[in-house]
């Protein structure tokens, strides 16, 4: 089956709305970095926590306790960095594998309510892997296929958005997710595969909150890139300022 038949490939949309018009201010933001083994995100989460903690206006907390999503404590944070994903692969009794939820119902609902109430979400890579329904509505897209990992250039599509200020095109060794996505997302960065531009990062509203999502982040090496660190740091600050 061709990629075109497997996915609704939506062309990049630029200058979609005034949603990007915001100036980052030096306000202290309390950020939750949710780690975990799913999608191998624990190593990346540690790196993200470390460079966020270097920011004078960020107080970052690293945890692998997903139960926090269903607790009142979640609402003490301004934004959550989430990369462990909504689903995971689980081997069945007959030896086959199946995609199952990686979050309890209360944890999923807690995350949806958190963002809807006016908080921020920063989704990383596998967060959009094999999702649908409300999770896809939250993130703004989904993917279940990508070509083999390679080194490619991430091209900044909107250099005027607060998340991309001072960020130039950069090379990274990662995966290019082939995504089906909401045509109303505001694309920040893209990468080319077989002559077609695919979104690598976007922003969108969700209720009263803000979502920043990047398909990048298959491995921790991505987050050791200076360009990616600056991009993600500004994405976190933007999302937290909902």
Phi and psi in degrees as a GROMACS rama.xvg file:
@    title "Ramachandran Plot"
@    xaxis  label "Phi"
@    yaxis  label "Psi"
@TYPE xy
-71.5007  158.469  UNK-2
-59.9226  -39.6742  UNK-3
-60.0928  -34.9252  UNK-4
-80.1324  -25.1736  UNK-5
-80.4866  -24.6711  UNK-6
-137.034  151.296  UNK-7
-87.6514  99.5144  UNK-8
-87.7187  110.623  UNK-9
-97.3095  128.235  UNK-10
-57.7964  152.683  UNK-11
-60.8622  140.094  UNK-12
-116.184  131.561  UNK-13
-117.557  151.58  UNK-14
51.6587  49.4408  UNK-15
-71.8377  -32.2788  UNK-16
-165.83  -179.509  UNK-17
-86.5896  10.9422  UNK-18
-58.0412  -26.0415  UNK-19
-81.689  -9.39688  UNK-20
-78.1017  98.888  UNK-21
-162.27  143.384  UNK-22
-110.636  129.084  UNK-23
-69.5318  128.157  UNK-24
-113.056  156.518  UNK-25
-80.168  65.0634  UNK-26
-105.862  140.433  UNK-27
-67.8974  126.309  UNK-28
-114.58  134.649  UNK-29
-98.8405  115.617  UNK-30
-116.31  131.39  UNK-31
-98.5423  123.465  UNK-32
-106.171  109.548  UNK-33
-92.3315  111.351  UNK-34
-93.3516  178.944  UNK-35
159.373  163.286  UNK-36
-78.2848  -25.4623  UNK-37
-59.7839  134.809  UNK-38
61.3034  15.2096  UNK-39
59.7571  34.2682  UNK-40
-81.1112  -11.906  UNK-41
-60.2284  -42.3821  UNK-42
-66.08  -42.2923  UNK-43
-65.3251  -40.4905  UNK-44
-60.6375  -38.3799  UNK-45
-64.4258  -41.6835  UNK-46
-65.4889  -44.8154  UNK-47
-60.0347  -45.8801  UNK-48
-58.314  -41.9187  UNK-49
-65.2075  -45.803  UNK-50
-77.142  -26.8467  UNK-51
-67.3208  -35.8935  UNK-52
-67.8595  -16.3601  UNK-53
-77.8569  -11.9975  UNK-54
-82.3686  129.275  UNK-55
-64.6227  -25.3703  UNK-56
-103.141  18.7927  UNK-57
-128.887  133.387  UNK-58
-113.27  107.01  UNK-59
-105.725  138.046  UNK-60
-121.473  130.654  UNK-61
-107.057  128.433  UNK-62
-149.136  153.25  UNK-63
-111.151  14.4253  UNK-64
-88.0139  98.2095  UNK-65
-66.0731  -19.2232  UNK-66
-61.1512  -20.0784  UNK-67
-61.4196  -25.8223  UNK-68
-66.1148  -22.7157  UNK-69
-103.679  11.3052  UNK-70
-111.43  162.38  UNK-71
-66.3492  -22.593  UNK-72
-60.5659  -31.3318  UNK-73
-54.6771  -38.2053  UNK-74
-72.3709  -3.61383  UNK-75
-82.682  -7.47444  UNK-76
-100.472  153.688  UNK-77
-88.6932  -27.5944  UNK-78
-157.718  156.647  UNK-79
-123.129  129.646  UNK-80
-93.3505  119.375  UNK-81
-128.766  116.35  UNK-82
-134.56  0.23113  UNK-83
-78.1521  -21.6264  UNK-84
92.776  165.683  UNK-85
-87.9324  -24.0784  UNK-86
-129.857  160.647  UNK-87
-143.563  162.438  UNK-88
-88.0211  131.529  UNK-89
-129.881  130.897  UNK-90
-76.8814  134.942  UNK-91
-92.57  169.899  UNK-92
-60.4334  -30.8704  UNK-93
-85.7743  5.0169  UNK-94
94.1181  -11.9588  UNK-95
-77.8085  172.301  UNK-96
-119.099  154.924  UNK-97
-144.831  153.142  UNK-98
-86.3236  127.842  UNK-99
-129.261  162.881  UNK-100
-68.7593  137.086  UNK-101
-95.7288  -6.18754  UNK-102
-120.118  141.908  UNK-103
-67.8084  158.059  UNK-104
-55.6176  -41.5537  UNK-105
-66.4957  -32.439  UNK-106
-70.7098  -44.0771  UNK-107
-60.0637  -48.3029  UNK-108
-63.0927  -36.9965  UNK-109
-62.7254  -39.9651  UNK-110
-67.9826  -44.3612  UNK-111
-58.752  -45.558  UNK-112
-67.4423  -36.5004  UNK-113
-56.1763  -50.5235  UNK-114
-72.824  -43.8061  UNK-115
-58.435  -30.8534  UNK-116
-78.5464  -8.12819  UNK-117
123.408  8.35999  UNK-118
-94.5767  179.73  UNK-119
-113.655  149.719  UNK-120
-127.255  131.803  UNK-121
-115.404  103.932  UNK-122
-92.0929  136.596  UNK-123
-117.39  128.591  UNK-124
42.2937  -100.004  UNK-125
-65.2468  -5.87109  UNK-126
-58.81  -30.7667  UNK-127
-99.1145  10.1062  UNK-128
-83.139  120.397  UNK-129
54.0502  55.8524  UNK-130
-120.716  164.004  UNK-131
-156.736  -176.697  UNK-132
58.7707  -134.99  UNK-133
-65.9852  -33.4095  UNK-134
-63.9327  -41.556  UNK-135
-67.7142  -37.1386  UNK-136
-61.5211  -40.3344  UNK-137
-64.621  -50.8155  UNK-138
-74.9474  -36.375  UNK-139
98.4207  5.60819  UNK-140
-179.256  174.08  UNK-141
-155.306  158.286  UNK-142
-145.07  147.277  UNK-143
-139.242  23.0577  UNK-144
-156.842  146.338  UNK-145
-154.457  149.427  UNK-146
-69.6591  169.543  UNK-147
-55.707  149.218  UNK-148
-57.2612  147.402  UNK-149
-158.404  175.081  UNK-150
-97.2205  128.281  UNK-151
-147.279  170.062  UNK-152
-98.198  130.134  UNK-153
-91.0686  117.858  UNK-154
-100.416  126.174  UNK-155
-75.7846  120.248  UNK-156
-87.1274  -35.3374  UNK-157
-127.939  94.2766  UNK-158
-77.7251  -5.32087  UNK-159
-96.645  -9.12093  UNK-160
-71.1402  146.606  UNK-161
-55.5363  -29.1633  UNK-162
-75.9691  -19.0721  UNK-163
-109.264  3.60819  UNK-164
-57.8043  121.745  UNK-165
77.8713  3.99216  UNK-166
-97.1986  123.386  UNK-167
-102.468  165.324  UNK-168
-51.7717  140.921  UNK-169
-142.684  153.692  UNK-170
-92.4351  147.526  UNK-171
-151.533  148.301  UNK-172
-98.1409  112.002  UNK-173
-162.344  -160.263  UNK-174
-116.574  142.242  UNK-175
-99.0151  101.58  UNK-176
-68.2303  132.83  UNK-177
-93.4427  106.22  UNK-178
-107.828  144.894  UNK-179
-95.4085  125.872  UNK-180
-143.755  158.236  UNK-181
-62.4368  126.982  UNK-182
-66.6336  -8.55511  UNK-183
-97.4557  3.93626  UNK-184
-66.9775  155.521  UNK-185
-103.716  107.896  UNK-186
-75.7923  129.112  UNK-187
-101.603  -34.4323  UNK-188
-150.37  152.933  UNK-189
-142.908  169.139  UNK-190
-142.623  150.353  UNK-191
-96.8021  139.461  UNK-192
-140.632  119.822  UNK-193
52.873  44.0851  UNK-194
78.0447  5.62067  UNK-195
-118.718  136.831  UNK-196
-83.5436  130.836  UNK-197
-120.198  134.738  UNK-198
-61.9613  131.362  UNK-199
-106.515  -17.3634  UNK-200
-160.228  144.2  UNK-201
-152.402  168.186  UNK-202
-128.975  157.22  UNK-203
-163.079  156.481  UNK-204
-85.0642  155.821  UNK-205
-144.163  106.846  UNK-206
60.5366  -126.085  UNK-207
-93.7594  1.67697  UNK-208
-104.986  -177.829  UNK-209
-126.815  143.512  UNK-210
-123.365  128.386  UNK-211
-115.344  125.771  UNK-212
-131.533  139.015  UNK-213
-128.399  135.774  UNK-214
-74.5234  -14.6185  UNK-215
-72.6021  155.524  UNK-216
121.331  29.6806  UNK-217
-62.7457  -33.9665  UNK-218
-138.693  165.746  UNK-219
-63.4766  -23.8779  UNK-220
-58.6601  -31.6373  UNK-221
-57.8855  -38.1232  UNK-222
-86.6173  3.09007  UNK-223
-91.9836  -7.87186  UNK-224
-76.7037  130.234  UNK-225
-59.2284  -41.3038  UNK-226
-63.0219  -40.0742  UNK-227
-70.0213  -37.7764  UNK-228
-62.6915  -43.2884  UNK-229
-66.3802  -44.5218  UNK-230
-59.7219  -48.7361  UNK-231
-69.8478  -38.9141  UNK-232
-59.233  -44.7804  UNK-233
-69.4681  -31.6098  UNK-234
-65.0872  -40.1473  UNK-235
-63.6222  -45.8625  UNK-236
-64.1468  -39.6922  UNK-237
-64.2215  -46.2358  UNK-238
-64.3994  -37.5275  UNK-239
-70.6439  -17.204  UNK-240
-92.94  22.8411  UNK-241
